[in-house]
Amino acid sequence: MKVRKNIEGVFLAVAVMTTWAAYATAEVPAAAAPAKVQASTIAEANMQVVVVKTKRLTALEKASQS
């Protein structure tokens, strides 16, 4: 009797479980898999680096800015 009352909930639970099971067991095609990046490619890239140097504020300076 309780199953008849809650058949919509049971159906939704089964639908969600089968959907996630389908995703979990699906294979990723080799063409869709991302290519692995080699460390040498990253090391050879010309990256710009910005360095900001400044002195820290003292407690008095912090209090005066508030």
NORZI-V170100 format. One record per residue. N is the residue number from 1. RES is the residue in three letters. PSI is psi in whole degrees, 0 to 359 (NA if undefined). Layout:
n:N res:RES psi:PSI
n:N res:RES psi:PSI
//
This chain:
n:1 res:MET psi:319
n:2 res:LYS psi:329
n:3 res:VAL psi:322
n:4 res:ARG psi:323
n:5 res:LYS psi:324
n:6 res:ASN psi:27
n:7 res:ILE psi:327
n:8 res:GLU psi:317
n:9 res:GLY psi:320
n:10 res:VAL psi:317
n:11 res:PHE psi:316
n:12 res:LEU psi:320
n:13 res:ALA psi:317
n:14 res:VAL psi:321
n:15 res:ALA psi:317
n:16 res:VAL psi:317
n:17 res:MET psi:319
n:18 res:THR psi:326
n:19 res:THR psi:313
n:20 res:TRP psi:326
n:21 res:ALA psi:323
n:22 res:ALA psi:319
n:23 res:TYR psi:322
n:24 res:ALA psi:329
n:25 res:THR psi:357
n:26 res:ALA psi:144
n:27 res:GLU psi:145
n:28 res:VAL psi:124
n:29 res:PRO psi:151
n:30 res:ALA psi:327
n:31 res:ALA psi:331
n:32 res:ALA psi:344
n:33 res:ALA psi:138
n:34 res:PRO psi:145
n:35 res:ALA psi:146
n:36 res:LYS psi:139
n:37 res:VAL psi:129
n:38 res:GLN psi:150
n:39 res:ALA psi:327
n:40 res:SER psi:328
n:41 res:THR psi:320
n:42 res:ILE psi:320
n:43 res:ALA psi:329
n:44 res:GLU psi:348
n:45 res:ALA psi:140
n:46 res:ASN psi:98
n:47 res:MET psi:140
n:48 res:GLN psi:136
n:49 res:VAL psi:130
n:50 res:VAL psi:125
n:51 res:VAL psi:124
n:52 res:VAL psi:122
n:53 res:LYS psi:131
n:54 res:THR psi:164
n:55 res:LYS psi:154
n:56 res:ARG psi:147
n:57 res:LEU psi:145
n:58 res:THR psi:168
n:59 res:ALA psi:324
n:60 res:LEU psi:319
n:61 res:GLU psi:320
n:62 res:LYS psi:318
n:63 res:ALA psi:326
n:64 res:SER psi:339
n:65 res:GLN psi:340
n:66 res:SER psi:NA
//
